[in-house]
Amino acid sequence: MDSNLSEEELFGIDIVRKACKAPLMSIADNCGQDGCVVVEEVAKHSDIAWGYNGLTDSFTDLIKAGVLDPCLLYTSDAADDSL
């Protein structure tokens, strides 16, 4: 972590990290898995597409598995911008 960051900035970073973990923990918990263990397993990988597939109860590349569709996310976001 950058030592030049203020206490408030570090606090903000911690909030964002927790907010990013929460959906994954919920998905894992709802699938009967330990959310903390799943979050740690996903965090071990540097590939941003790597994650937990609750439907198959496996860790995989979520784009290749069809769980995430970057094109769909982009077009959905673009449609929201026009409102």
C-alpha positions, 0 to 999 in steps of 0.5 A: 500500500502506498505510504503517502496516502492519508488515513482518510484515503486508507479508510476509503480504500478499505470501504471499497474493498469490503464493498467489492467482496460483499456480493461474492460472499453472498453468492457463495453463502447462498450456494452453501459455501463459506463466503470468506473461503471463496473470497480468499480463493478468488483473491489469490488470482490476478486474472480479473475474469477468475471467480466463483461460479455458484451454479456449478460450484466451481472456480473458473474463468467467468467470461469463458464460462459465459457467466460474465458478458463484457459486451452485455455489460457495456451495452447495458451501461450505455443504455443507462447513460442515455436516460 
